């Protein structure tokens, strides 16, 4: 026999919520769903000082100061709030035929 739809839904949710460690369920845009598993990762051997050194070097090479990042976010939000939609009658998510 078939389970009620609500019961099937709960079973699917539980399957997603209680996946074993290092496993994931992924759905693609075309509707395919696959379960993936990752390799075991050995325990880290780096000390806290080594991790901090890598973090500082990465920040110096690739990062920007926090105050600059915060300023960039505020400027972006301000610019987006000032933009006017091309056609306010049509929500941004709707496709309009031309």
C-alpha positions in Angstrom: 0.0 0.0 0.0 0.9 3.6 -0.4 1.7 5.9 2.5 -0.3 9.2 2.7 1.5 12.1 1.0 2.0 13.9 4.3 3.8 10.8 5.7 6.0 10.5 2.6 6.9 14.2 3.0 7.9 13.7 6.7 10.0 10.7 5.8 11.8 12.7 3.1 12.4 15.6 5.5 13.8 13.2 8.1 16.0 11.6 5.5 17.5 15.0 4.7 17.7 16.2 8.3 19.4 13.1 9.7 21.9 12.3 7.0 25.1 10.6 8.2 28.2 12.6 8.6 30.0 13.7 5.3 26.9 12.9 3.2 24.7 15.3 1.3 21.6 15.1 -0.9 21.8 17.5 -3.9 19.1 18.4 -6.4 20.0 19.8 -9.8 18.0 22.2 -11.9 16.8 19.5 -14.2 15.2 17.5 -11.3 17.8 14.8 -10.7 18.5 14.1 -7.0 21.7 12.4 -5.9 23.4 11.5 -2.6 27.0 12.4 -2.3 29.6 11.3 0.2 32.9 12.9 1.0 36.2 11.4 2.0 37.3 11.2 5.6 39.5 14.1 6.6 42.3 13.3 9.0 42.5 15.4 12.2 44.2 18.8 11.8 47.7 19.0 13.1 48.2 22.7 12.8 48.6 24.7 15.9 46.5 27.8 16.7 49.5 30.0 16.0 50.0 28.4 12.5 46.3 28.9 11.7 46.5 32.5 12.8 49.7 33.0 10.7 47.9 31.7 7.6 44.9 33.9 8.3 47.0 37.0 8.6 49.0 36.2 5.4 45.7 35.6 3.5 44.2 38.8 4.8 47.3 40.7 3.8 47.4 39.2 0.3 43.7 38.9 -0.6 41.6 40.8 2.0 40.6 44.3 2.8 40.2 45.8 6.2 36.9 45.2 7.9 36.0 49.0 7.9 36.5 49.1 4.2 34.3 46.0 3.7 31.6 47.5 5.9 31.8 50.8 3.9 31.5 48.9 0.6 28.3 47.1 1.9 26.7 50.3 3.0 27.5 52.0 -0.3 26.1 49.1 -2.3 22.9 49.1 -0.2 22.5 52.9 -0.6 23.0 52.7 -4.4 20.5 49.8 -4.7 17.9 51.7 -2.7 18.2 54.7 -5.0 17.8 52.6 -8.2 14.3 52.9 -9.8 12.8 49.8 -11.5 12.4 50.1 -15.3 8.7 49.3 -15.1 7.3 49.6 -11.5 4.1 47.8 -12.6 5.9 44.5 -13.2 7.6 42.7 -10.3 11.4 42.2 -10.9 10.9 38.4 -10.9 8.4 38.3 -13.8 9.4 37.7 -17.4 8.0 40.3 -19.7 7.6 39.5 -23.4 9.2 42.2 -25.7 
